[in-house]
Amino acid sequence: MTPVDGPFVEDSTNAGDTVATSTANDPDGGDITYTIDDTTNYAIDASTGTVTLTAAGAAVVNGGGNLPDFTVTAASTTGQTSSATANVNQPIPIQMSH
């Protein structure tokens, strides 16, 4: 997982701002679907892995708070899954293994 935008600035953060891009690779060539555990502060594009802020997440930043960690899970059509927990300042790769 690679952070894209940031650091986020109080009073200038918006819903839809990109937080990170998740990448995974299925060795069998299957499609990957992404999910995220914190749907209050973050949204994820299930097919691209792009993580963005929701209105609630932007409100946390604009209120001077810290965003919580989140976990992204990548699942292949062949049934393999891999998860990584990250915060917006720490890049963590998600890798699919056989």
Secondary structure by P-SEA (a helix, b strand, c coil): cccccccccccccccccccbbbbbbcccbbbbbbbbcccccccccccccbbbbcaaaaaaaaabbbbbbbbbbbbcccbbbbbbbbcccbbbbbbbcc
